[in-house]
Amino acid sequence: MRRIVVIGYGMAGHHLVARLLRAGRHTPAGDFEVTVLGAESGAPYNRVLLPEVLAGRIDQRRIDLSEPDDSRVTVRAGVRATEIDRERRLVHGDDGSVLPYDELVLATGANPVLPPLGGIRDEHGLKPGVHTLRTLVDLDRIQDQLTAVERGGAALNGSALNGSALNGHARKLRAVVVGGGLLGVQCARGLTLRGLEVVLIHQGSHLLDHRLDADAAAILARTARGLGIEVHLECRVRSVLRDREGRLTGVQLADGFRLDADLVLLACGSAPATGLAARAGLAVDNGILVDERLTSVTDPHVHAIGDCTRVHRSLRAAHGLAAPALEQAEVLAERLLGGPALYQGSSTIARLTATGVDVAILAAAPSLVAESRPDHVARTVRLTDPVGGTHRAVTVHGGRVVSSVLIGDVSAAARLTRLVDQPGPLPENPLDLLFDTAV
């Protein structure tokens, strides 16, 4: 009996277990048992949908993932792995347990990046009124405070709301969201839907500056402002401000300007959770380094998938996106059961779907781009309507769609996603791809 231990029960770890069970029914090497250590105490869930729950667009119960009903799987929720003994192939848990393994899978995900701001942390973690949104615990913390205020009589920061009561027709609650990436924009819109005044602060020159060009980002910023979000670019927060009783009152910007705030949400990106791997002596460089088999370059009995992972020699990481994590889980499940699969990279689609804000950003896997005919020149076409709030762009190369950006009108997203993964036939004019009459 092969003993497989999985550390981490987010979307990647959950999908790996599901694929192992499915494939193991038909695989000669399917004689195995799986033990999963999940640091969070509840059932697994779809992390991507947390902003949708925050916005009130979907019920929290709808993000739960089904748990395995199979005697080969033991899930130990609420148990955090503290040490890996690679020499003896043992995993130590914070509950005192020691688990032997034949194959170890690290699916530890990523942690929110916290900017170096004064007044956001103490020995217990984030101070009241300051939030991230990475886990259900984060979501519950925000929800508890918002719900208390919506019911009236309670305060967002645990006492009086900056000296005024909500049920006395006082001003709206005011939130500052720090970070203008996908999560920041989506959370900003979600908070406006909850009735808050929202200021979105981004230190880059334009929103989603790692994914959009300036013209496309200008359309997005105009859309956000039209929905009541106050957007400040090339702007940096220096510190969080509190009164003498410790209540959050606002933020101070790098130029000294102060903004009132009752809530601060930090959406400054994420970093691979590699601390456990590094302490075990595994090679780490912006992720746990693995080869195309998703096996550690340090230890053939250790594997990694999802946000904690970086495929060795890969030029592009895809932290924070679900598709690469799920595809890696499928490849590794096959390999653990004796199959020949290799991970060649993933095509990605980054989606922002909030009421009034629709964005789809597609990019083909590097291996697919490499297959494009070298004698063909990449061609990009764009269609921008600033007044209508739409921007559509597509890049084709060698008979394949290699990337696309859609803002405002994302009706072509499904068709373009298919053409990213499956080459041609394409219309002679790539502009036709951006309309409903396209191939």
N, C-alpha and C positions, 0 to 999 in steps of 0.2 A: 504494500500500500504506500503510494507516494504521498508525502505530507507537504501540502502547499499552504503557506501562511501569507495572507494579504494584509498589509498595514495600510489602512485608509479605506473608508467605505463611502466615499463620495460617488460621483457619477462614473468615474473610471473604474474604481474598485467594484462597484455594483455591476457594471456591464461585464467586467471580466468574469465574475462569478457566474452570471447568467449564461455567458457564452461557454464557459467550461461545462456547465451542467447540460446545456443543449448538445454540444459537440461530443461530450463524454458518453452519451448514450450509444453512439455509433462508431466510437474509436477504440481500436484494440488496446491502446495505452490508457484507456479511460478509468483504470483502477486507481482512484485517488480520494483524498479527503482534504477539505479546505477549511481553514480556520481564519476568520476575519477579525481584525482588531479595528474598531471604529472609535475614534476619540469622542465623537458626539454621542450623546446618550440615546437619542431617538432613532427612528427609522431613517433609511436613506431618502434623499429628496433631490429634486431637480434644482440645482443652485441657480441656473440661468434665469429661472422665473421669480426669484426673490423680489426684483424691482416691480414686477407685475402685482405681486401680493401687496407690496408697500403702497402701490397706487390704488389699491382696492379694485383692480380689474378682475382678479381671480381669487377664489377662496384658497386659503393656505392648504387645505386638505387635498387640493388638486395637484400639488407638486410632489406628493409622496410617490416613491417608487416601490413597486411590489417586492416583497421579500421572498427569498427562496424557501420552498417547502420540500426539502430534500435532506435525507439523513447524512449525506456526504458533506454538508455544510454546517458549520457552527459559527454563528455571528456573536461576537462579544462586544456589544455596544457599550460605550462609556469607558472603555479601557484604552489607555494611551500607551503605545510602545515607548519604552524609555532607553532601551539598549539593545544592540545587535551584537551577539558574539559570533563572528563569522568563523572562527576556528572550530568551535563546537557546534555551530549551526543552531543557535538558540536565540529566541526573542524574549526579552523581559518586558513585562507589563507593569503599569503603575499600581496594579492591584496585587502585586507579588507573584503573579503567575509567570511560569517559564515554559515557552512553547518550542519544541524541536521542529526543525523543518528540513525538507530535502530541497525545496525551491522556495525562495522568498520573493515576494512582489511588493515593491514600494509604490503606493498610490497616495502619497501624503499631500498632494495638492499644492496650494500656494497660500501665502499669507498677505494680508493687505499691507501696502507700503504706507508707513506713517511719516509724514513730512516732519522736519525738525522744528516744530512749533512749540512755543512756550505755553504752558497752561493746559495741555491736553491729557496728561497722564499723571497718575500717582502710583503707589505701590500695589494698588488693586487693579490697575489697568486704565482704561479710558475714563476720564472724569465725567460726571453727569452732564448731559447736553451735547457731548461729543460722540460721534458714531462712525462706524464703518458698516458696510453691508456685504458680508462674505458668507455668513452662516445664519442659521435659523435663530441662534441666540442673539446675533446682532439685530435681526429683524424684530424679534420679540421685544428687545430693549427699546427700539424706536416706537413700535406699536404701543407698548405700555404707556409711554409718555404722551404720545399723541391721543390715545384713547382717554387718558385721564383728563386731558385738557378739553377734548371734545365733549366729555360728560359735564364739564364745568366744575368749578370749586377746587380742582386740584391744579398743581402747577407743572409746567414742563420740566423744570429743573428741581422738583421736589419741594418747592415752597412757592412763595408768591411769584407770579409771572412778571418779573421786572417791575413789580409794584402795581400791576393792574390785573383785574380778573376778566377772563374771557366772557363769562356769562353776564358781565356788566357792560356789554357792547364796547369793549375795549378794542384796540387795534388787532389786526390779524397777527397770528404767529409769523415769525420771520426766520427763514432758514438760509444758511450760507452753505452751498455745496462747493467743495474745493476739488477741482479736477474736471477738465472738459473732455474726457474720453467718453466711450460708449456708456459706461456705468454712470458717470457723472451726469451726462445729459438725460439719461433715462430716469435717474433718481430725482433730478431737478423737476422733470415733468411730473413724476409721480407725486411729489410733494405739493405741486400746485394743484393737482387733482384732489388732494386731501385738504385743500383750502388754505395753504400757507402762501405767504409771499416768499419768493425764492430769488436769491442772488447766486449766480453761477460764476465762479472765479477760476480762471485758467491762466497759467503762467506762459503758455505757448502763444505763438502769433495767431493761431486760429484753432477752433474746435477740432477734435479728432486729428491733430496734426501728424500723427503717425500713420494715418490711414487715408486722409483726404488732402487734396490740394486746396489752395487758398480760395479759389472760385467756388468749389463745391462747399467748403466750410462756411463761406459767406451766406450761401443759401440756407444752410442749417441754422446759423446764428440768427438770421432774420426770422426764420420760422419759430425758433425758440422765443425770441423777443415778442413775436406776435401772440404767443401763448401766455404771456405774462412773466416770463423768466428774464430777469435782469442779468445780462451777460457782460462780464468784464474780462478782456483779453490782455495778455502781456502784463499780468497783475499777479502779485505774490502775497500770500498771507504771512505775516511775521509771527503773530501770537493770538491766542484766544484770551479774551478779557472777561474778568469776573468782578463782582462787587465784594464788599467786605464780608458778606455772608457766604461767599463762594459760589453764588449763582452766576451762570453764564450770561453775559450781557452783550457780547459782540465779538468782533475780530478787529485786529489792527493790521493794516496792510504795510507793505515794505516802505511805502512813501509816507507813512505816518497817518494816513487817513483811517478813520474808524467807521465800521459798519455795525449797526445794531443787529443782534441775532439772538434767538432763543434756542436755536439748534444748529449745530455744525456737523455736516456729513462729509467725511473724508473719502474721496474716490480718486486716489492718486496712483492707481495701478496695483499690481501684485508682484510678489517675488516668490520663486519656487521654494517650497518648504524642504530644505535639504539638510537641516541641522542633524537629524538622526543619522542620515547617510554619512555625513562628514565625520561625525564622532566614531562611526564604524570603520573609518579609513577608506571609504569608497571615493572614487574620483568625482569631483563636483566642479562645475564651471557654468554658472547661470542655469543650473539644473543638474540632476544626477546623470552623469555621462553614460550613455548606452550605445550599443552598436545597432545595426539594422535588425538584429534579432530581438531588440529591446532588452538585451542582457548587459549588465554592468561591464564596462571595460576593465574593471578591477577584479570581479569575482563572477565566475560562470554560474553560480547558484543563486545569484541575486539579479532581479529584473526591476524595471521601473516603467511606469506609464503615467500619462496625464500631465498636469501642470508642473509636477516636480521634476519632469524629465527633459533632457536635451539629447537629441540624437547626435552622436559624435560626428563632427565635420559638417553638421547642418549649418547653413548660413542664415536660417530664419527660424526663430522659435515661434510657437503659436500658443503662448500661455494665455489662459482665460477663455479659450474657445472650446466648445464641446466636441466638435467633429474630430479633431486630431486625437483627443483622449479616447473617444469611443472606437475609433479605427485602431489605435494602438492596443486597446483591450482585446479586440477581435484577433489581431495578429498574434498577440502573446498567448491567448487561449489556445490557438491552433498549435503554436510551438510547444507549449507545455504538455500537449497531448501527442507530441511526436510528429507534428506536421512541418512542412518546409517553408512556411510563410515568412516573408521579410517585410519590414516596414519601409516604404519608399517615400514617405511624406504624405501630407494630406492637402487636398483642396479645401479651402476654408470659405465660410460665409459668415460674416459678422452682421447680425441683425439688430436694429434698434426699432422696436415696435411699441410706441407709446401713443396715446390718443393725440392725434394732430402731428406726430413726428414719426415718419417712416424712412428708414435708411437700410440699404442692403449693400454690402461690400464683398465682392467675390474675388478670389485669387486661386489660380490653379496650382496644384502641387508642383514643386520644383522639378520632379521627375517627368511630369507631363509637359512642362514648358520645354524641357530639354529635348523632348521628342519632336517638337515643332521643326519643320524643315529649315535648315540654316540658310538656304538661299532665299527665304521669304523675309520681308521686312515687316516688323510689327507696325500695325496701323491703329491709331486711336481716333475715335470720333466722339464728339460731345454735343449735347443738346441741353442748353440752359435757359430757363425761363425765370428770371429773378422775380417778376411780378407774380407769377403763378406759384412760385416757391418750389420749382422742380429742377433737378439736375440729373441728367442721364449720360453715362459715358461707358464705352466698351472698347476693349483692346483685343484685336485678333492677331494671330501669328501662326503661319503654317497650317491654315485650315482649322484652327482651334481658337475658341474664346479663352483668353488667358487671364483676363481680369475685367471687372465691371464695377461701377459705382452708380447707385440709384438713390436719389433723395426725393421725397415727396410722392413720386409715382414709382412704386416698386412692382407693378403688375408684370413686368418682364422677368422678375427674379427667378421664378421656377424654371422658365425656359432657358435662361442664361446659365443657371446652375447645371442643368443637364448638358448643355453644350461645353461647359468647362470640363466635365468628366468624359464626355464622348465627342470626339472630333467630328465636325461637319455633318452633312453639307451646310455650308453657310451661304447667305445671299451675297451677290457680287458687291453690293454696297453695305458695309457694316452698319450704317445708320438704320437700315431696315430691322436690325435686331432689337432696336429700342422701341418698336411699335408692336401692337397686338397682331398685326398681319404678318409678322416675321415668321421664319421657319420654326 
